[in-house]
Amino acid sequence: GDRQQRMRTQPARQRDRKEELAVHRRPRRLPGAAAMFSLISSAKRNHIELTAYLTDLFTGLPETSTDNPTQFLPDRWQPPA
């Protein structure tokens, strides 16, 4: 289409710069989504009730010291009493 025609007529250097900038504009949510998927998968493997785990994670993690967030890892998590 029209975009392909413009890309062919632009100098290679200008095209490379535009592609480089496009890479930097991609959403940075993927690592967060991958981490969340990993936590959910681990919770399922450990037979944890997902709703209770995620509720505790989202309410407790912000109040937890950054030195010890490991208590929220699925293999170490204990449901609140």
C-alpha positions as CSV (number, residue, x, y, z in Angstrom):
1,G,0.0,0.0,0.0
2,D,0.9,3.6,0.4
3,R,3.0,3.0,3.5
4,Q,5.1,0.4,1.7
5,Q,5.7,2.9,-1.2
6,R,6.9,5.6,1.3
7,M,9.2,3.1,3.0
8,R,10.8,2.2,-0.3
9,T,11.4,5.8,-1.3
10,Q,12.9,6.9,2.1
11,P,16.7,6.8,2.4
12,A,17.8,3.6,4.3
13,R,19.3,5.6,7.2
14,Q,16.0,7.5,7.8
15,R,14.1,4.2,7.6
16,D,16.4,2.5,10.1
17,R,15.9,5.4,12.6
18,K,12.1,5.2,12.3
19,E,12.2,1.5,12.9
20,E,14.5,2.0,15.9
21,L,12.1,4.6,17.4
22,A,9.1,2.3,16.8
23,V,10.8,-0.4,18.9
24,H,11.1,2.0,21.8
25,R,7.4,3.0,21.6
26,R,6.2,-0.6,22.2
27,P,4.3,-1.0,25.4
28,R,6.4,-2.1,28.4
29,R,3.6,-4.1,30.0
30,L,4.7,-7.4,28.6
31,P,7.3,-8.1,31.4
32,G,4.6,-7.4,34.0
33,A,2.1,-9.6,32.2
34,A,4.7,-12.4,31.9
35,A,5.4,-12.1,35.7
36,M,1.7,-12.2,36.5
37,F,1.2,-15.2,34.2
38,S,4.2,-16.9,36.0
39,L,2.7,-16.3,39.4
40,I,-0.7,-17.6,38.4
41,S,0.8,-20.7,36.8
42,S,2.9,-21.4,39.9
43,A,-0.1,-20.9,42.2
44,K,-2.1,-23.4,40.1
45,R,0.8,-25.9,40.2
46,N,0.9,-25.6,44.0
47,H,-2.9,-26.1,44.2
48,I,-3.5,-22.7,45.7
49,E,-7.0,-21.1,45.6
50,L,-6.3,-18.4,43.1
51,T,-8.8,-15.8,44.3
52,A,-7.5,-15.9,47.9
53,Y,-3.9,-15.8,46.7
54,L,-4.3,-12.9,44.4
55,T,-6.4,-11.0,46.9
56,D,-3.7,-11.4,49.6
57,L,-1.0,-10.6,47.1
58,F,-2.6,-7.3,45.9
59,T,-3.5,-6.2,49.4
60,G,-0.4,-7.3,51.3
61,L,2.4,-6.7,48.8
62,P,2.2,-2.9,48.9
63,E,2.5,-3.0,52.7
64,T,5.4,-5.4,52.7
65,S,9.1,-4.5,53.0
66,T,10.9,-4.6,49.7
67,D,13.6,-6.7,51.6
68,N,11.3,-9.7,51.9
69,P,8.6,-10.1,49.3
70,T,9.3,-13.8,49.1
71,Q,6.5,-14.6,51.5
72,F,4.2,-14.0,48.5
73,L,5.8,-16.5,46.2
74,P,3.3,-19.3,45.5
75,D,5.5,-22.1,47.0
76,R,5.9,-20.1,50.3
77,W,2.5,-18.4,50.6
78,Q,0.2,-19.3,53.4
79,P,-3.4,-18.3,53.4
80,P,-4.3,-15.6,56.0
81,A,-5.6,-17.0,59.2
